Amino acid sequence: MKVFKFGGASLRDAENIRNVAGILQNYRNESLVVVVSAMGKTTNALEEVVAAHARQNGKAADLYREVKERHYAIMRELFDENDEIFSSVNDTFVEGEWVLDEKPSENYDYMYDQIVCMGELVSSRIVAAYMNKAGLPTTWLDARDVVATDNTYREGWVVWDKTKASALKIVPPMLARTGFVLTQGFIGSTSENFTTTLGREGSDYSAAIFSHCLDAESMTIWKDVPGVLNADPRIFDNTIKLDRLSYREAIEMTYYGAQVIHPKTIKPLQNKNIPLFVKSFIDPEANGTEISSDTDDLYPPIVVVEKNQALLHISTLDYSFVAEQHIARLFKIASDLRIFVNMMQNTAVSFTLCVPDVPDRIEKFVQLVSDEFKVKAENGLELITIRHFMPETVENLKKGKIVLLEQSIQNTMHMVVKNVPPIERKAVEIAGSKA
């Protein structure tokens, strides 16, 4: 049994859904669990619905209607107008309308999960129906019946024992009946049957959960790139495809923001030595990248740029030393707020953290520590991580940047930077020419 995951780009329109079905035709004689994301930019659109509902500005219903219409337009290209998929998808969208009919929840993250999950639920309904129409017998599975989480909305933590028991009970009989099982990424369920999400771009993680629980032979992520590259091709020219990666290297890359794989994906696979393949849905015959334990550790420089970062400069109100008990308290509050620390540095009287720039969480953090600490936040920054760095690579990456924090550990360098405004950049260049 294998697990495939298809992301939003591979499902953004009718033509791409047909392409996915074409890829799966090559595996029609195998047992597959297929995990899908929401279509295209649906999650972004549903986030706007949530924000509008929270503000009660009268726009939520119209924004939700636009999301529905985009899906109906795709269905009209794929199915006859009297196909039962239209009523099935309509019933799913109604679940979101029930949430919008109620007053906004005081728990924004809870409300977010109940609405944003509609993207995956609807896309999976459509893709499963089309696969059956294309002659690929497929059973639709609600991932919330399998993936059990705690009550942490927007960052649900998997309850592994319960999830594995459900997966082994539910999925194998479905595979025996139809060969293919299609389900959603990104979503799970609490013990009270409320929907949770696993973190932004969490469908990769969902596929890894199913792979781990079902002892999959392999897992494949289908992307719009030829495999794992040594840098983001949207930012850098002359990127190199990495044919093979170790689990360790992949974990390092994803932890510091490599977008090709969700950070939590690797560990469940590594624990059972399940190889992960990253392949192109544009060129499905190409080799892609293999991530496994059986690899060399010789790599070119690998650059990861994580945007939307903030530096939190923390000092005690009385300028006393930042001691262990202070750091313990700060990390406890950060953990409770799901603020992930990407980099840190301390002096005798200050402590600096590099964290994702999530304004509401940072604001709560400042409020909770204000009795003992003064916090200054710098926003709109980038964290650049260079694995297997060379001096010329580092110097090139510093051009046009102001380096606010820099650390080097063995073969990895981290820099928190902000872009130099054009007028300042010109002054720097002039100064350099005079020198």
Buried (B, 14 or more C-beta within 10 A) or exposed (E): BBBBBBBBBBBBBBEBBEBBBEBBEEBBEBBBBBBBBBBBBBBEBBBBBBBBBBEEEEBBBEBBEEBBEBBBEBBEEBBEEEBEBBEBBBEBBEBBBEBBEEEBBEEBBBBBBBBBBBBBBBBBBBBBBBBBBBEBEBBBBBBBBBBBBBEBBBBBBBBEEBBBBBBEEBBBEBBEEBBBBBBBBBBBBBEEEBBBBBBEBBBBBBBBBBBBBBEBEBBBBBBEBBBBBBBBEEEBEEBEBBEBBBBEBBBBBBBBBBBBBBBBBBEBBBEEEBBBBBBBBBEBEEBBBBBBEEBEEEBBBBBBBBEEBBBBBBBBEEEEEBEEEBBEBBBEBBEEBBBBBBBBBBEEEBBBBBBBBBEEBBEBBBEBBEEBBBBEBBEEBBBBBBBBBEEEBBEEBBEBBBEBBBBEEEBBBBBBBBEBEEEEBEEEEEEEEEE
